């Protein structure tokens, strides 16, 4: 989604949380997406319990099952049976259902954490630059221009390749992804802040004696909440996909920690002999990104009156 499509308008009257929920409940696609996101989030949090229902974990090798051609899982579907619901991983025999379940934890952790860091940086820096102006605004905008023009993916691949093994890989990925993804949010929030600071309610607060910090905290930030929420929801699937892409390229989460992206990358070489190895993690990643995108569109339409409310 391009930046021109992102919401920068503020509703004339703020909707209550109950009103927002009622509107989203009338949108069946948004409600379904929220249920899918909730189910995947619960899957990640309760991964040990869910994998335990099957009686497997993602770290135990089952080499006795590797009877197919090229050391794939035995049977026509890569070892899929009552003991291994999604089959097993080629070469190692690790349970694929457990890998997908635990992979939800990895993808959601990195996607949500990096989005949270990027949103905090983007909102604080963008709002402060738009409100204060002057030299601070010039510094923030020049930094944004540099980061947006920088080949971020190449840099992240390079850093991931040379980072010492002692550095926790999730922390490294969260930091790298956040650093290169806050500028877009900051640019949108700054533009909105420039518009808001000229509004009558801001001028009235100043006339009544409110200080700069009071105006910023009580008049500007609450009106930036709606676009920030929508930007957050739209950013999450992008950053989950970015983590998957880095793991797919071999510079993300390292083995044996389960990751959807790395599993998909490993599965490419086995797609002809064991298609289920690619199918299940691919479907999980597709469901997560699609659900977040649909929910983000619904929130945008609800919180920004220029787009209207979907029925």
N, C-alpha and C positions, 0 to 999 in steps of 0.2 A: 504494500500500500504506500503510495507516495505521500509526501508531507502535505501536499495541497489538499489531500482528502481527509487529513486529520482534523478533529474538531477544535476550533478555536473560539467558538461562540459561548456565551454564558446565558443560561435561561433567564428570562425576565423575572420569573419567580421561582424560588428553589422548591423542588419537590421533596416531600418527606420520604423517609426510607420506606414506609409502608406503601406510599403511592408508587414508588419505584418498583417494589416487589410485585404489586398488583399488576402493573403494566407489563412486567417481564413474564408473569404467569400466563398472561393472555397470548404471549408469543410461544407457540409450541416448540419451535426450533430452539429458541433461547432456553426454554425450560429443559428440553432434552439435552442440550449442550451442558447446562449446569449440572444435570444429573451425571452425565458422562465424566465431567471434570471431577465431581465429588467422588465418584466411584474409583477413578484412577488415583486420586489423592489418598483415599482410604487404603487402596491397594498398596501404595508406596509406604504408608505409615505402618500398616499391619502386614508387611511382606513376610516376616517369619511365620506368622500365624496362618496366612493364606497358603504359603508354600508347604507348611506343615500339614495342611489338610490332605495334600497329595502324598505327604510322607517323604518329600525330597528337599534338597537344598541346592543352591547354585554352585557349590564348590566341590562336591564329591564326584570323583571320576567313576564312570561305569564302563570300563574298557571291555568288559565281557559282552556288552551289547553291540560292539562295533563289528558286525558281521557282514555288513553290506559292502558293495564295491567301493574302493577308495576309502575304507575306514569310516563309512557313514553308519548311522544307526541301523539296526536290523529291521527287516520288514519293508513293505512298500511305501510307508510314510515316515521313514526316518526313525523308527523305533517308537512310534506313537502307539500307546496301549493304555490299559487301566492304571499302570504304575507311572507312566510318563505321558501326561495328557497332551503335550505338544511335541513329543518325541525327544530326542537327545541331540546334543551337539556333536558334529563330526570330530573325529580325532581324539576327543576327550571323553565323550559319553556323558557330559554333564546334562542335567535335566533342563530342558528348554523352557518349560513352564515356570520353573523357579527363576531362571535367568530373566525372563520377561517381567515377572512380578517384582523382583528386586531392581530391575532396570527402571521401573517406574519411580522408585525412590530416588535413584541417581538423577534421572532427567528432571523430575519435579524439584528436587533440592537445588540443583544448579540453575535451572530456569527461573524459579521463583526468587532465589537469593540474588542472582545477578540482576533480575528485573527490579527488585526492591532497592538495591544499591544504586542502580542507574536512575531510577525514578527520584530517589531522595536527592542525588546530585543534580539531576536535571531541573527539578522543581526549585530547589534552594538557589542554585546558581542562575537559572533563568529568571526567576522572580526577582532576585536581588539585583541582577543586571538591569532589568527593565524598570525597576523602582528607583534605584539609586542613580543610574545613568553615569555620565562622566567617564573618568579613567577606568573605573571598575567594569563598566559596560564594555568598553573597548577591549580590555584584557579578556573578558569572558568570550566575546564574539570572535576575537582573533584565535583563541584556543579552540573554539567550536569549528572555525573554518579549517584550521590545521588538521584536527581529528577527522572531520568529514572528508577531507581530501587525502587522508593517509590510507595506504593499502592495508587496512586493518587485518584482513584474513591472512595475508602473507606474514604480517608481523606476529600474529597469534600462533601461526604454524611454526615460525622460527623460534619464538620463545618457548613453546611447548616442546620443541625438539631438543633444546639446550638446557632446559630447566633441570636442576639437580633432583635426583630421585627422592631426596630427603624432604623436599618441599611438597606438602599435601596437594595432590593434583586437583581436588575439588576447589580448594581455596584459590589456586592459581587460575583456574578457569573462570571462577566467579569474578575475580579481580579484572582479568583481561576483558571478559565480555562486558562488564559494567563500564570500564573506562572508555570503550569505543562505542557505547550505545547511549550514554547520557546526553550527547550533544543534540540529537534530534528532539528529545523532550525539552531540553533547555531552550532551543530556538522557538518552539511552539509556545511554551510558557512565557518566555520573554515578550513575544508579540502580544499575547493576551494581557500581560501586565501593563504594557505600554498603552493599551486601549483602556484598561480599567482605571488607571491612575488619573485619567481625564474625566472620569464619570462624576456626576453630581454628588453621589453619596460619599465619595472620597473627599471632595472639596468641602462638603458640609462637615465631615469629621474633623478636618483641619481647622475650619473656622471655629468650631466648638472647643478647640484647644487640645485635640488629640495629638500626641507626639508621633514621630515617624515610625517607631516600633509598634505602637498601638495600631496605627493605620495599616501597617503591613500585616500584622498578625490577625487583626479582627475584621478588616475590610477587604483586603486583597486575597489572602490565603484561602478563606472559605469559598470565595468565588472562583478560585482556581481548582477546587476539589473535583468538580465534574470532569473537566478535560483531563485532569491528572488520572482519574480512575479509568477513563476510556483509553488513554494512552498506555496505562499499565496493562490492561486486559489485551490490547492489541500487541504489545511488546512481548508478552509471555510466550506465545507460540513461536515467535521469531527466534527468541533466545533459546528455547528448548531445541528448536531445529538447528541453531548454530552449535550448541553443545554436541548434538548428534553428528553434525558435519565434521567437527573437530575430532571426535572419537572415530568416525568413519575413516578419516585421513590418518589415524594412528597417533595423533598428538593430544588426544583428550584423556578420558579416563582409561587407565591401564588395567590389563588383566591381573588378577582374575575378577576384579570388581565388575559386576554386571552393568552394562550400558546398552541401551537400544541402538545407539549409533555404531558402536564398535561391533555389536552382534550383526547388524545389517551389513557392515563392511566385510566381516568375516564370511557372511553367508553368500556374498556375490560369487565367490569361487565355487560354491556348491549348488547353485540354483538348478542345474540340470539333473543332478543326482539326488538332491534332497531339497525340494522347493519349500517344504514346511519350515526349514531353518530360516528362510527369508520372510515367509508369509506372516508369522505371528508377531515378531518384533516390528515388522513394517506396518502391520495393521494397528498395533498399539501406538506407534508414533503418529500415524495418520489420524487416528481417532482423537488423540490429545490436541494436535495442532488445529484440526478442523473445529473441534468443540470450542477452543479458546477464540478462534477467529469469528465463529458465528455469535458467540456470547459478546465479544467485543463490538461487533456490528450492532447488535441489539441494544447494548448500553449506549453506544454513540447515538443511535436514533432516539433513544428515550431521553438522554440527558441534554442533547443539543436540538432545540426546536427547529432548526433549519432543515433537518432531515425528516422530521415527522416521526410518528410512532407507528411501528409495524403492528398489524393485527394478526 
